[in-house]
Amino acid sequence: MPSFDVVSEVDMHEVDNAVNQAKKEVGTRYDFRGSNSKIELDDTAITLHADDNMKLKALNQILGEKMAKRGIGLKSLKFSDPEKAGGDSLKQKIEILQGIKTEDGKKIVKLIKEQKLKKVQAQIQEEQVRVSGPKRDDLQNVMVMLKEKVDLELQFTNFRD
């Protein structure tokens, strides 16, 4: 019986490359000369530091462009609200979303069941959802529907016929 896994994974090596490219661009741009603007990356988040709101927006734009060029969807990033970091400077944390949470998995399973495709089943397995069915075409229809309706960066892996 054909099956595939629905996952939400981010290649951290590509994130690291995108952050390094953004840092390099910030270092060479004229509008950031003499400012304390910087981008930091840790295991699960990116932190932006900027002198003012305009520079913070520019940092967001630069980072977004670099992420898109490296093939990282912006749906896999969760932007928090900017917060004061002393004086006029601002700090913004961007969480990198890895895996499908249980409540999102339940929504995906519910969406698949609402399609009412014959014998197509979905089950949550840790941080992924396994979808199986007798027809390959039905599974491809499920993939298209999930791309349209789910507000997560999804990948479809482990397709078996």
KOLGUKE-314822 format. One record per atom (N, C-alpha, C): residue number from 1; residue in one letter; atom name; x, y, z. Coordinates in nm, 4 decimals, padded with zeros to 6 digits. Example, Ala and Ser with C-alpha at 12.3 -4.5 7.8 and 13.67 -1.06 7.14 Angstrom:
KOLGUKE-314822
k r a east north up
1 a N 01.3190 -00.5690 00.7800
1 a CA 01.2300 -00.4500 00.7800
1 a C 01.3200 -00.3300 00.7800
2 s N 01.2850 -00.2250 00.7080
2 s CA 01.3670 -00.1060 00.7140
2 s C 01.2900 00.0030 00.7870
//
This chain:
KOLGUKE-314822
k r a east north up
1 m N 00.0842 -00.1172 00.0000
1 m CA 00.0000 00.0000 00.0000
1 m C 00.0897 00.1248 00.0000
2 p N 00.0704 00.2174 -00.0945
2 p CA 00.1520 00.3392 -00.1000
2 p C 00.1366 00.4252 00.0257
3 s N 00.2456 00.4879 00.0666
3 s CA 00.2396 00.5755 00.1825
3 s C 00.3484 00.6818 00.1722
4 f N 00.3340 00.7879 00.2515
4 f CA 00.4364 00.8902 00.2631
4 f C 00.4259 00.9546 00.4003
5 d N 00.5317 01.0271 00.4381
5 d CA 00.5344 01.0969 00.5660
5 d C 00.5273 01.2470 00.5417
6 v N 00.4483 01.3141 00.6239
6 v CA 00.4409 01.4598 00.6220
6 v C 00.5276 01.5080 00.7377
7 v N 00.6312 01.5873 00.7062
7 v CA 00.7223 01.6380 00.8083
7 v C 00.7397 01.7889 00.7914
8 s N 00.7914 01.8501 00.8935
8 s CA 00.8272 01.9918 00.8881
8 s C 00.9672 02.0044 00.9460
9 e N 01.0666 02.0009 00.8574
9 e CA 01.2053 02.0036 00.9004
9 e C 01.2774 02.1203 00.8343
10 v N 01.3742 02.1741 00.9055
10 v CA 01.4571 02.2818 00.8537
10 v C 01.6017 02.2357 00.8581
11 d N 01.6725 02.2526 00.7488
11 d CA 01.8142 02.2174 00.7433
11 d C 01.8925 02.3261 00.8162
12 m N 01.9411 02.2950 00.9353
12 m CA 02.0096 02.3941 01.0180
12 m C 02.1408 02.4422 00.9545
13 h N 02.2006 02.3596 00.8716
13 h CA 02.3224 02.4018 00.8011
13 h C 02.2893 02.5168 00.7052
14 e N 02.1756 02.5055 00.6353
14 e CA 02.1326 02.6115 00.5443
14 e C 02.0954 02.7379 00.6219
15 v N 02.0335 02.7221 00.7401
15 v CA 02.0018 02.8373 00.8247
15 v C 02.1305 02.9083 00.8649
16 d N 02.2302 02.8307 00.9042
16 d CA 02.3595 02.8875 00.9425
16 d C 02.4212 02.9641 00.8255
17 n N 02.4146 02.9068 00.7057
17 n CA 02.4682 02.9743 00.5876
17 n C 02.3937 03.1045 00.5599
18 a N 02.2612 03.1015 00.5708
18 a CA 02.1807 03.2213 00.5452
18 a C 02.2121 03.3305 00.6472
19 v N 02.2260 03.2934 00.7738
19 v CA 02.2588 03.3913 00.8786
19 v C 02.3975 03.4507 00.8538
20 n N 02.4939 03.3679 00.8155
20 n CA 02.6288 03.4184 00.7874
20 n C 02.6292 03.5132 00.6683
21 q N 02.5509 03.4823 00.5642
21 q CA 02.5409 03.5721 00.4496
21 q C 02.4762 03.7047 00.4902
22 a N 02.3735 03.6978 00.5750
22 a CA 02.3071 03.8193 00.6215
22 a C 02.4028 03.9044 00.7052
23 k N 02.4816 03.8386 00.7914
23 k CA 02.5806 03.9113 00.8720
23 k C 02.6807 03.9835 00.7824
24 k N 02.7246 03.9143 00.6786
24 k CA 02.8217 03.9726 00.5867
24 k C 02.7623 04.0949 00.5162
25 e N 02.6364 04.0844 00.4738
25 e CA 02.5724 04.1981 00.4073
25 e C 02.5535 04.3150 00.5030
26 v N 02.5146 04.2883 00.6275
26 v CA 02.4989 04.3941 00.7274
26 v C 02.6329 04.4653 00.7500
27 g N 02.7409 04.3900 00.7499
27 g CA 02.8731 04.4488 00.7695
27 g C 02.9181 04.5381 00.6564
28 t N 02.8654 04.5172 00.5356
28 t CA 02.9092 04.5961 00.4207
28 t C 02.8130 04.7082 00.3828
29 r N 02.6925 04.7059 00.4347
29 r CA 02.5947 04.8090 00.3944
29 r C 02.6227 04.9422 00.4633
30 y N 02.6031 05.0483 00.3858
30 y CA 02.6324 05.1828 00.4352
30 y C 02.5380 05.2243 00.5481
31 d N 02.4092 05.1880 00.5380
31 d CA 02.3131 05.2314 00.6394
31 d C 02.3340 05.1642 00.7757
32 f N 02.4165 05.0608 00.7830
32 f CA 02.4452 04.9954 00.9110
32 f C 02.5819 05.0348 00.9682
33 r N 02.6547 05.1233 00.8985
33 r CA 02.7858 05.1659 00.9474
33 r C 02.7740 05.2403 01.0792
34 g N 02.8524 05.2003 01.1762
34 g CA 02.8527 05.2681 01.3051
34 g C 02.7373 05.2315 01.3961
35 s N 02.6551 05.1365 01.3558
35 s CA 02.5424 05.0956 01.4411
35 s C 02.5786 04.9665 01.5138
36 n N 02.5000 04.9342 01.6143
36 n CA 02.5206 04.8115 01.6910
36 n C 02.4289 04.7001 01.6432
37 s N 02.3883 04.7027 01.5189
37 s CA 02.2979 04.6017 01.4641
37 s C 02.3730 04.4720 01.4424
38 k N 02.3114 04.3619 01.4861
38 k CA 02.3754 04.2316 01.4673
38 k C 02.2703 04.1213 01.4640
39 i N 02.3133 04.0063 01.4122
39 i CA 02.2289 03.8871 01.4022
39 i C 02.3015 03.7744 01.4737
40 e N 02.2311 03.7067 01.5659
40 e CA 02.2908 03.5948 01.6393
40 e C 02.2073 03.4697 01.6172
41 l N 02.2746 03.3555 01.6078
41 l CA 02.2073 03.2272 01.5885
41 l C 02.2469 03.1338 01.7017
42 d N 02.1451 03.0708 01.7650
42 d CA 02.1740 02.9615 01.8572
42 d C 02.1013 02.8371 01.8054
43 d N 02.0873 02.7354 01.8863
43 d CA 02.0343 02.6075 01.8385
43 d C 01.8933 02.6152 01.7813
44 t N 01.8046 02.6916 01.8452
44 t CA 01.6642 02.6905 01.8036
44 t C 01.6086 02.8268 01.7677
45 a N 01.6920 02.9321 01.7700
45 a CA 01.6393 03.0653 01.7438
45 a C 01.7451 03.1573 01.6851
46 i N 01.6956 03.2628 01.6219
46 i CA 01.7795 03.3700 01.5692
46 i C 01.7386 03.4957 01.6451
47 t N 01.8363 03.5759 01.6878
47 t CA 01.8067 03.6995 01.7582
47 t C 01.8626 03.8163 01.6785
48 l N 01.7762 03.9150 01.6538
48 l CA 01.8164 04.0363 01.5832
48 l C 01.8297 04.1493 01.6832
49 h N 01.9386 04.2240 01.6768
49 h CA 01.9599 04.3422 01.7605
49 h C 01.9742 04.4611 01.6663
50 a N 01.8996 04.5697 01.6925
50 a CA 01.9069 04.6879 01.6064
50 a C 01.8940 04.8144 01.6895
51 d N 01.9469 04.9235 01.6352
51 d CA 01.9437 05.0519 01.7049
51 d C 01.8047 05.1150 01.7048
52 d N 01.7292 05.0939 01.5978
52 d CA 01.5952 05.1519 01.5897
52 d C 01.5050 05.0625 01.5042
53 n N 01.3795 05.1021 01.4936
53 n CA 01.2801 05.0209 01.4236
53 n C 01.3122 05.0070 01.2746
54 m N 01.3632 05.1134 01.2134
54 m CA 01.3952 05.1083 01.0706
54 m C 01.5056 05.0056 01.0432
55 k N 01.6074 05.0036 01.1263
55 k CA 01.7167 04.9078 01.1078
55 k C 01.6693 04.7641 01.1357
56 l N 01.5764 04.7490 01.2304
56 l CA 01.5214 04.6163 01.2593
56 l C 01.4438 04.5626 01.1387
57 k N 01.3656 04.6499 01.0757
57 k CA 01.2927 04.6077 00.9547
57 k C 01.3896 04.5708 00.8435
58 a N 01.4983 04.6476 00.8295
58 a CA 01.5979 04.6166 00.7270
58 a C 01.6662 04.4828 00.7563
59 l N 01.6952 04.4554 00.8842
59 l CA 01.7538 04.3254 00.9217
59 l C 01.6582 04.2114 00.8871
60 n N 01.5289 04.2305 00.9170
60 n CA 01.4290 04.1284 00.8836
60 n C 01.4252 04.1029 00.7340
61 q N 01.4312 04.2101 00.6561
61 q CA 01.4261 04.1962 00.5108
61 q C 01.5496 04.1229 00.4587
62 i N 01.6657 04.1612 00.5070
62 i CA 01.7907 04.0959 00.4630
62 i C 01.7870 03.9476 00.4981
63 l N 01.7488 03.9164 00.6223
63 l CA 01.7445 03.7771 00.6657
63 l C 01.6429 03.6972 00.5840
64 g N 01.5260 03.7556 00.5586
64 g CA 01.4233 03.6883 00.4784
64 g C 01.4712 03.6572 00.3378
65 e N 01.5413 03.7525 00.2767
65 e CA 01.5942 03.7302 00.1417
65 e C 01.6961 03.6167 00.1404
66 k N 01.7851 03.6170 00.2389
66 k CA 01.8891 03.5138 00.2442
66 k C 01.8290 03.3759 00.2707
67 m N 01.7269 03.3707 00.3578
67 m CA 01.6598 03.2428 00.3860
67 m C 01.5916 03.1899 00.2598
68 a N 01.5226 03.2786 00.1873
68 a CA 01.4527 03.2364 00.0659
68 a C 01.5511 03.1852 -00.0388
69 k N 01.6656 03.2512 -00.0523
69 k CA 01.7660 03.2065 -00.1492
69 k C 01.8223 03.0696 -00.1143
70 r N 01.8276 03.0371 00.0147
70 r CA 01.8813 02.9088 00.0583
70 r C 01.7734 02.8001 00.0630
71 g N 01.6508 02.8318 00.0223
71 g CA 01.5445 02.7312 00.0172
71 g C 01.4757 02.7055 00.1501
72 i N 01.4827 02.8014 00.2415
72 i CA 01.4166 02.7869 00.3711
72 i C 01.2888 02.8698 00.3677
73 g N 01.1753 02.8049 00.3835
73 g CA 01.0480 02.8753 00.3797
73 g C 01.0287 02.9623 00.5023
74 l N 00.9713 03.0796 00.4823
74 l CA 00.9495 03.1708 00.5947
74 l C 00.8393 03.1214 00.6877
75 k N 00.7616 03.0216 00.6451
75 k CA 00.6616 02.9621 00.7342
75 k C 00.7277 02.8824 00.8462
76 s N 00.8537 02.8474 00.8269
76 s CA 00.9232 02.7705 00.9305
76 s C 00.9889 02.8611 01.0346
77 l N 00.9664 02.9918 01.0232
77 l CA 01.0191 03.0880 01.1205
77 l C 00.9025 03.1546 01.1922
78 k N 00.9122 03.1653 01.3237
78 k CA 00.8079 03.2304 01.4037
78 k C 00.8670 03.3580 01.4627
79 f N 00.8200 03.4715 01.4117
79 f CA 00.8711 03.6016 01.4543
79 f C 00.7966 03.6478 01.5793
80 s N 00.8711 03.6825 01.6835
80 s CA 00.8077 03.7394 01.8024
80 s C 00.8061 03.8918 01.7869
81 d N 00.7329 03.9585 01.8749
81 d CA 00.7265 04.1038 01.8696
81 d C 00.8590 04.1630 01.9154
82 p N 00.9013 04.2757 01.8528
82 p CA 01.0243 04.3416 01.8979
82 p C 01.0093 04.3917 02.0413
83 e N 01.1166 04.3846 02.1177
83 e CA 01.1128 04.4327 02.2552
83 e C 01.2306 04.5262 02.2794
84 k N 01.2152 04.6153 02.3754
84 k CA 01.3204 04.7112 02.4098
84 k C 01.4399 04.6373 02.4697
85 a N 01.5587 04.6825 02.4331
85 a CA 01.6800 04.6174 02.4844
85 a C 01.7770 04.7211 02.5394
86 g N 01.7243 04.8201 02.6043
86 g CA 01.8100 04.9231 02.6635
86 g C 01.8266 05.0417 02.5705
87 g N 01.7977 05.1614 02.6210
87 g CA 01.8046 05.2808 02.5377
87 g C 01.6988 05.2758 02.4295
88 d N 01.7367 05.3131 02.3081
88 d CA 01.6432 05.3066 02.1955
88 d C 01.6551 05.1765 02.1176
89 s N 01.7470 05.0910 02.1559
89 s CA 01.7713 04.9700 02.0782
89 s C 01.6579 04.8683 02.0967
90 l N 01.6430 04.7843 01.9953
90 l CA 01.5376 04.6826 01.9929
90 l C 01.5998 04.5447 01.9734
91 k N 01.5264 04.4445 02.0199
91 k CA 01.5693 04.3055 02.0063
91 k C 01.4473 04.2255 01.9610
92 q N 01.4679 04.1363 01.8656
92 q CA 01.3599 04.0507 01.8183
92 q C 01.4096 03.9077 01.8084
93 k N 01.3306 03.8166 01.8623
93 k CA 01.3659 03.6745 01.8600
93 k C 01.2841 03.6063 01.7498
94 i N 01.3507 03.5221 01.6730
94 i CA 01.2860 03.4455 01.5660
94 i C 01.3089 03.2984 01.5955
95 e N 01.2003 03.2279 01.6247
95 e CA 01.2096 03.0855 01.6583
95 e C 01.2089 03.0023 01.5302
96 i N 01.2947 02.9023 01.5245
96 i CA 01.3005 02.8116 01.4110
96 i C 01.2145 02.6908 01.4451
97 l N 01.1080 02.6691 01.3691
97 l CA 01.0124 02.5620 01.3979
97 l C 01.0601 02.4313 01.3361
98 q N 01.0742 02.3292 01.4196
98 q CA 01.1151 02.1970 01.3752
98 q C 01.0083 02.0964 01.4157
99 g N 00.9686 02.0106 01.3246
99 g CA 00.8726 01.9054 01.3562
99 g C 00.7292 01.9558 01.3568
100 i N 00.6377 01.8621 01.3559
100 i CA 00.4951 01.8936 01.3594
100 i C 00.4464 01.8695 01.5014
101 k N 00.3927 01.9725 01.5645
101 k CA 00.3409 01.9590 01.7006
101 k C 00.2145 01.8747 01.6976
102 t N 00.1777 01.8207 01.8131
102 t CA 00.0633 01.7298 01.8215
102 t C -00.0656 01.7951 01.7733
103 e N -00.0906 01.9208 01.8148
103 e CA -00.2157 01.9858 01.7729
103 e C -00.2175 02.0115 01.6231
104 d N -00.1012 02.0441 01.5635
104 d CA -00.0957 02.0610 01.4183
104 d C -00.1139 01.9262 01.3487
105 g N -00.0583 01.8203 01.4064
105 g CA -00.0775 01.6863 01.3516
105 g C -00.2243 01.6468 01.3516
106 k N -00.2948 01.6813 01.4597
106 k CA -00.4385 01.6509 01.4661
106 k C -00.5158 01.7272 01.3594
107 k N -00.4774 01.8525 01.3344
107 k CA -00.5430 01.9310 01.2288
107 k C -00.5193 01.8680 01.0917
108 i N -00.3971 01.8213 01.0683
108 i CA -00.3647 01.7579 00.9400
108 i C -00.4463 01.6307 00.9212
109 v N -00.4548 01.5489 01.0260
109 v CA -00.5334 01.4252 01.0185
109 v C -00.6803 01.4580 00.9919
110 k N -00.7325 01.5604 01.0579
110 k CA -00.8725 01.6006 01.0396
110 k C -00.8971 01.6474 00.8963
111 l N -00.8048 01.7270 00.8410
111 l CA -00.8187 01.7736 00.7030
111 l C -00.8198 01.6574 00.6048
112 i N -00.7348 01.5579 00.6302
112 i CA -00.7291 01.4424 00.5410
112 i C -00.8588 01.3626 00.5479
113 k N -00.9131 01.3459 00.6689
113 k CA -01.0385 01.2709 00.6837
113 k C -01.1557 01.3453 00.6209
114 e N -01.1519 01.4799 00.6229
114 e CA -01.2593 01.5581 00.5620
114 e C -01.2624 01.5438 00.4101
115 q N -01.1516 01.5020 00.3493
115 q CA -01.1463 01.4815 00.2050
115 q C -01.2310 01.3616 00.1623
116 k N -01.2554 01.2707 00.2548
116 k CA -01.3374 01.1506 00.2324
116 k C -01.2887 01.0696 00.1122
117 l N -01.1576 01.0511 00.1050
117 l CA -01.1003 00.9656 00.0022
117 l C -01.1037 00.8221 00.0534
118 k N -01.1352 00.7285 -00.0346
118 k CA -01.1524 00.5887 00.0073
118 k C -01.0235 00.5307 00.0620
119 k N -01.0323 00.4804 00.1819
119 k CA -00.9251 00.4058 00.2485
119 k C -00.7948 00.4836 00.2660
120 v N -00.7987 00.6160 00.2586
120 v CA -00.6793 00.6950 00.2884
120 v C -00.6776 00.7195 00.4386
121 q N -00.5695 00.6808 00.5025
121 q CA -00.5594 00.6922 00.6475
121 q C -00.4380 00.7767 00.6840
122 a N -00.4509 00.8486 00.7960
122 a CA -00.3398 00.9286 00.8466
122 a C -00.3218 00.8982 00.9948
123 q N -00.1971 00.8890 01.0374
123 q CA -00.1689 00.8644 01.1784
123 q C -00.0477 00.9447 01.2220
124 i N -00.0555 00.9965 01.3426
124 i CA 00.0518 01.0783 01.3977
124 i C 00.1594 00.9863 01.4548
125 q N 00.2840 01.0109 01.4149
125 q CA 00.3980 00.9343 01.4667
125 q C 00.5039 01.0340 01.5125
126 e N 00.5075 01.0603 01.6426
126 e CA 00.5978 01.1578 01.7033
126 e C 00.5812 01.2937 01.6373
127 e N 00.6807 01.3413 01.5604
127 e CA 00.6732 01.4743 01.5003
127 e C 00.6473 01.4691 01.3510
128 q N 00.5777 01.3650 01.3065
128 q CA 00.5413 01.3524 01.1660
128 q C 00.4067 01.2836 01.1543
129 v N 00.3484 01.2894 01.0352
129 v CA 00.2203 01.2242 01.0100
129 v C 00.2404 01.1291 00.8928
130 r N 00.2063 01.0026 00.9120
130 r CA 00.2141 00.9043 00.8041
130 r C 00.0782 00.8930 00.7377
131 v N 00.0785 00.9054 00.6054
131 v CA -00.0450 00.8963 00.5264
131 v C -00.0317 00.7758 00.4346
132 s N -00.1334 00.6896 00.4351
132 s CA -00.1302 00.5718 00.3487
132 s C -00.2658 00.5546 00.2820
133 g N -00.2631 00.4936 00.1651
133 g CA -00.3859 00.4692 00.0901
133 g C -00.3589 00.3748 -00.0252
134 p N -00.4646 00.3178 -00.0829
134 p CA -00.4451 00.2188 -00.1884
134 p C -00.4031 00.2794 -00.3224
135 k N -00.4379 00.4076 -00.3470
135 k CA -00.4090 00.4669 -00.4779
135 k C -00.3089 00.5810 -00.4652
136 r N -00.2117 00.5787 -00.5529
136 r CA -00.1093 00.6834 -00.5560
136 r C -00.1709 00.8203 -00.5867
137 d N -00.2707 00.8249 -00.6753
137 d CA -00.3360 00.9511 -00.7119
137 d C -00.4033 01.0162 -00.5916
138 d N -00.4671 00.9354 -00.5059
138 d CA -00.5307 00.9900 -00.3859
138 d C -00.4267 01.0546 -00.2947
139 l N -00.3106 00.9906 -00.2808
139 l CA -00.2053 01.0450 -00.1960
139 l C -00.1510 01.1759 -00.2536
140 q N -00.1410 01.1842 -00.3859
140 q CA -00.0946 01.3084 -00.4476
140 q C -00.1974 01.4201 -00.4288
141 n N -00.3249 01.3860 -00.4317
141 n CA -00.4293 01.4855 -00.4034
141 n C -00.4194 01.5355 -00.2596
142 v N -00.3871 01.4461 -00.1666
142 v CA -00.3695 01.4852 -00.0266
142 v C -00.2521 01.5819 -00.0139
143 m N -00.1432 01.5549 -00.0854
143 m CA -00.0268 01.6445 -00.0810
143 m C -00.0636 01.7852 -00.1274
144 v N -00.1340 01.7945 -00.2374
144 v CA -00.1748 01.9255 -00.2914
144 v C -00.2638 01.9981 -00.1911
145 m N -00.3602 01.9273 -00.1346
145 m CA -00.4528 01.9875 -00.0389
145 m C -00.3779 02.0377 00.0855
146 l N -00.2836 01.9588 00.1358
146 l CA -00.2097 02.0003 00.2555
146 l C -00.1245 02.1239 00.2274
147 k N -00.0627 02.1314 00.1101
147 k CA 00.0178 02.2493 00.0751
147 k C -00.0678 02.3759 00.0756
148 e N -00.1933 02.3634 00.0303
148 e CA -00.2826 02.4791 00.0221
148 e C -00.3387 02.5196 00.1581
149 k N -00.3774 02.4230 00.2400
149 k CA -00.4562 02.4531 00.3593
149 k C -00.3798 02.4601 00.4907
150 v N -00.2597 02.4052 00.4964
150 v CA -00.1858 02.4027 00.6228
150 v C -00.0854 02.5174 00.6241
151 d N -00.0859 02.5920 00.7338
151 d CA 00.0006 02.7093 00.7452
151 d C 00.1342 02.6730 00.8115
152 l N 00.1973 02.5677 00.7620
152 l CA 00.3298 02.5245 00.8072
152 l C 00.4145 02.4968 00.6843
153 e N 00.5446 02.4996 00.7024
153 e CA 00.6355 02.4603 00.5957
153 e C 00.6434 02.3082 00.5980
154 l N 00.5787 02.2429 00.5007
154 l CA 00.5704 02.0965 00.5004
154 l C 00.6580 02.0361 00.3917
155 q N 00.7154 01.9213 00.4218
155 q CA 00.7846 01.8400 00.3229
155 q C 00.7212 01.7015 00.3249
156 f N 00.7266 01.6368 00.2110
156 f CA 00.6704 01.5027 00.1980
156 f C 00.7862 01.4072 00.1699
157 t N 00.8106 01.3165 00.2634
157 t CA 00.9260 01.2281 00.2519
157 t C 00.8830 01.0831 00.2554
158 n N 00.9772 00.9956 00.2281
158 n CA 00.9587 00.8517 00.2454
158 n C 00.8407 00.7984 00.1648
159 f N 00.8261 00.8482 00.0390
159 f CA 00.7146 00.8015 -00.0435
159 f C 00.7446 00.6603 -00.0903
160 r N 00.6533 00.5692 -00.0577
160 r CA 00.6698 00.4286 -00.0957
160 r C 00.5506 00.3860 -00.1775
161 d N 00.5787 00.3079 -00.2794
161 d CA 00.4708 00.2636 -00.3684
161 d C 00.4279 00.1225 -00.3428
//
